[in-house]
Amino acid sequence: MRHLRTVTAALACAFALVPAGVATAGTGPAPAPAARTTTAASTAPSADGDPASLGARAAGVCADAYQIGTTGYIARAGRTAASVKQFYSPSCGKNYGYVWVWQSFRDAVGDYDVTSAVYSYSRDEVLGKRSWTNTTAQEFWSNGTTTVSDCTAGSGTVRAAGDPAPVGGYSSKRC
């Protein structure tokens, strides 16, 4: 009888540690809840992507969004011009594209055009796309997309003034 009580208590403890439901947005482990920042110390933009920044708020990014997949890069003339990331919000069930324009590119070209979006491999579509022309800003968020069950990547382009076409890049594919 004592053995049965011990086993029952051990199982109860084990089940208490298993979450009731886990939202997944692709392959690979999500950051531990303690590693996610749900509130930022400031509203400043950052190369890491700050869902509390003014640009993120303007795009309607949910505060609990965190990066999924690995960062991609946009190269122009052999030099990195921008970083491209994808973010996921468990509370909103949305993915977001994020483009961060590097300071070296900004210093070299003056103004530029930028797009930020989420590419769905499942639908073969660019979704949530937002565009900016003749800007000198550094942080760009796409609109949120309901693509959590799709294979997706963050997508972005930059075009320096005088260039005939934009150059683009993608974050890693997440399924």
N, C-alpha and C positions, 0 to 999 in steps of 0.2 A: 504494500500500500504506500509506504514511504517513497519507494522508487517511482511509482505512478505520479505522486504529487510533485516530485522533483522534475520529472519529464514534462508534466503539464505546465509548471511554472516556467521552465526553460523555453518551451514553445511559445507561451504567451509573451515572454520578453522578446523573443525573436520576431514575432509578428508585429509587436509594437514598434520595432525599428524599421519595418518595411513600410514605405509610403503607400497610401491608399491608391494613388494614381500618379502617374508620371507623364507629363507631356514631353514628347521628344520632337525635336526639329532636326532630324538628320542623324547621321551616324556619329559615333564617338561620344565620349562622356561630356556631360554638361559640367560647367564649373560648380563646385560645391556652393551651397547657398551663402556660406560665409565669405566666399571669394567674389561673389557678385556684389556690385555696388548698386543699390537701389536708390540711394540719395547721394548726390554729389556735394562736395564741399563748396562748389561754386557753379555758376552757370556759364563758365568759360568753355569755349571749344577746346578739344584736345586731339592729338594724333591718335589716341586710343579710342576715341569716340565717347562722348559724354551725353547720355540720354537726357540729362538735366540741362544741357546747354540751351541757349536761346534759339539756335538754329534747329535743334532737335524738337524743342517745344513748338516752334512754328510749323514743323512738318507733322506734328501730332504723334511723335515717338513716345511710346509708353515708357514710364520711368524705370521699369524693371528689365528693359532690353539689355542683352549682353551679346558679345561677339560669339558667333559660331563659325567654325571652319578657320582656315588660315588666311592671312592677308595676301592679297594680290597687289601687283604694281603696274602702273602705267608708265611706259618709257617713251621719251621723245628725244630723237637724235642721240640715242645711246645713253641718255641720263634719265634717272627716275624723276618723273614729274609729280606723281601722286600715288597714294595708297588706296586700295579698294577693300572694303570689308562688308560682311553681312552680319546683321544683328537679328536676334529673336527675342520676342516678348512672350513669356508664358501667360501672363495675365490677359493680354489682348489677343494672343494666338496669331501674331503677325510677324512677318519678316520685313527687314528694312535694308536697303543698300546704303553704303556710306563711302564718301570720297573725301580724302584729306589731301589738299594740294601742298606739296613741299615748298618750304620757304625759298630754296634755291631756284626753283622754277618760277615762283612769283617774282623774285628779284630780277630774273633774266628776261622775262617776256612782257611785263606790264599787265594789261588786262587779257582775259581769256574767257572761253566758253566752257561750261561744265555740264555733264549729265550724271545723274545717280539713279540707279534702278535695281530691281531684282530680276535676274533671268531665271525663268522656269524651264528646265530641261524637259520636264514632263509635258508641258504645253507648247514648248518651242516658242515662247513669247517673252518679251521684255515687259515687265509689269511695274506699276508704281513709279514710273519715270517722271522725274522733275528735271527741268533745264534752266540754266542761268546763262545769260549772254553779257559780254563786256563787264565781267566782274573781277574783283581783286580779293574776294573773300577766300577763306581757307577751308571751311567746313561745309559739307553738302550731304543732306539726308534725303532719301527717296520717300515717297509716300509708303505707308504700310501696305503689305500685300497678304492676302489669305492663301498662302502657299506652303503652309507648314507640312502638309502631306505630300508635297511635290519635291523633286530633286531640284535644288536651286543654288544660285551663286549671286553674290553682290556684283553689280556691273557698273562701270563708270567710264566716262570719256573726258578728255580735255582737248581744247583746240586753242592754240596761241593765236593772237591777232596776226593776220598775214599768212597763216598756214591754210592750205587749201582744204584739208580734211582733219577731223579729230583723230586722236590716238586713244585706244581703250585698253581696259584690263578687267580681270575678274578675280574674285576671291575663289577659294577652293569650292568644289562641288559638294553639296550636302544633301543626303537623301534620308 
